[in-house]
Amino acid sequence: MNELAKLKWQCRRGSLELDLLLNRYLETRYPVASEEEKARFVEMLKLDDSELLGQCDANW
């Protein structure tokens, strides 16, 4: 399994909102992101859904 396929699988979350958000980033921004940004995205995918949604709520 290549890197993008593995990340796409990791983007499948428990909520439609996160699925859409993460997959859109992966398809549009990840390919042109810097190595640092790619590494941060991979680390972010390790967070629980509740942590990700909490971060989204805090930033809105």
C-alpha positions as CSV (number, residue, x, y, z in Angstrom):
1,M,0.0,0.0,0.0
2,N,1.5,3.3,-1.0
3,E,1.7,6.3,1.3
4,L,-1.3,8.2,-0.1
5,A,-3.5,5.1,0.1
6,K,-2.5,4.5,3.7
7,L,-3.2,8.1,4.6
8,K,-6.6,8.0,2.8
9,W,-7.5,5.0,5.0
10,Q,-6.4,6.9,8.1
11,C,-8.6,9.8,7.1
12,R,-11.7,7.6,7.4
13,R,-13.1,8.7,10.7
14,G,-16.3,8.3,12.7
15,S,-17.9,11.4,11.4
16,L,-18.8,12.6,8.0
17,E,-17.5,16.1,8.7
18,L,-14.0,14.8,9.5
19,D,-14.0,12.4,6.6
20,L,-14.8,15.2,4.2
21,L,-12.4,17.7,5.7
22,L,-9.5,15.3,6.0
23,N,-9.9,13.7,2.6
24,R,-10.3,17.1,0.9
25,Y,-7.0,18.3,2.4
26,L,-5.3,15.0,1.4
27,E,-6.4,15.3,-2.2
28,T,-5.9,19.0,-2.7
29,R,-3.2,20.4,-0.4
30,Y,-1.1,17.4,0.8
31,P,0.6,16.7,-2.5
32,V,2.0,20.3,-2.6
33,A,2.6,20.7,1.1
34,S,6.1,21.1,2.6
35,E,7.6,18.1,4.4
36,E,7.0,19.8,7.7
37,E,3.3,20.3,7.0
38,K,3.0,16.7,5.8
39,A,4.6,15.5,9.0
40,R,2.1,17.6,11.1
41,F,-0.8,16.1,9.1
42,V,0.4,12.6,9.8
43,E,0.7,13.4,13.5
44,M,-2.7,15.0,13.5
45,L,-4.2,11.8,12.1
46,K,-3.1,10.0,15.3
47,L,-5.5,12.1,17.4
48,D,-8.9,10.8,18.5
49,D,-11.9,12.1,16.7
50,S,-13.0,13.9,19.8
51,E,-9.7,15.8,20.0
52,L,-9.9,16.8,16.4
53,L,-13.5,18.0,16.7
54,G,-12.6,19.9,19.9
55,Q,-9.8,21.7,18.0
56,C,-12.2,22.6,15.2
57,D,-14.8,23.9,17.7
58,A,-12.1,26.0,19.4
59,N,-11.0,27.6,16.2
60,W,-14.4,28.5,14.9
